[in-house]
């Protein structure tokens, strides 16, 4: 049975909105794309998706007067799910095409992949597995129902780099480099991968988020 609780999917002028909407609409009859502050304030949960550069994402939020509404929603304690660029924007600063201020919901920065050597292409595009950052695994998180080392779909050239390693929920290795592929900070879940494009396993993560509202 689908939930009737309202899920606001924030439209700030970047891509991937409709893939996200379709994924969340599988489990909710009230998942809506919106750029209206009252919809975000009145929602039971908020989703911040996105594809593109850090600077364009913050500019899109600013042009729509959505920076304060999004920050207030996250700080209110309501469930907050961020995907790819949306996950990056939760951090304090993005170092892509210059240095740009982020939402500052989680301490840390967004930084470019290092040189990974010949044959390892940037951006990192395609399927890759993730694994728990903590020896305790994913207990007491939305990820607890996932299989061991699930494969998720990635498209990115820059990485989440939270200052507090306790905020790192999962890790992924690309070439020789290990990076943060998901964060959890209080009520905020933020994934560098795209669960809405990651098949049944990714959809199960979205289902867990919705079911637990």
Steps between C-alpha positions, in 0.01 A plus 500: 500500500631843406538774757305825477767699680625789291847474348632825348753442219680831468521650149792741479559480128730198478441161341368163611179628658265266319706188564492589868128573491421165336709314755341663805151480343529120506455520876316828553182646350614845606851544358508837321760702312497856631693824513261659751626572851161422665495152342845431645405637842177297515641173367548195719832431324725680252706363212783706350606332173729643234749457219752768401762728647508619860492866395197455272315315775551771759415767243175317419402492866590868543307615193186326630545628857524142620822503703335598829190276451718198422732566796206551737339177381818304563557665837140432607579133542265371229633218280731645236642298207763647265624345176824563305530878454239543773725302734799718410306820569442397863870563571659834585697563181540362151833528318371457146574778249616718787398489864131542585305510824259211555205452732725413794265236641796263539855618566739427215582566137447362151831422328618364167627147454881483520698375201411132491751402236484372146185311406283634783259749349347805662207551535422182686202365306327168547442228755718459806447342837493672835572368847450623858740757639446376853594159644143489632367495147177681420306412814237757598511669158290480185781297344451207740278311254755516216705198396873486571695727263206599278570640154378855442510731198741797510557807281745749651840667479497650851466330837339548837764578764331545840720637778358267763564142394203396714283653226632247244245222457649311206822483301579405141832435326575623148841412365721519808296779660247446779231768529186576699199375303233584759463713811264500795479799730210503745185498280692547173587219260721602207609262224762567232349216298155508339265258680223583252723366220642204692237237427314300765767552768494877457121505501498296821697781665242755386223271622665477843516880518130537412377217721676651799338843468 
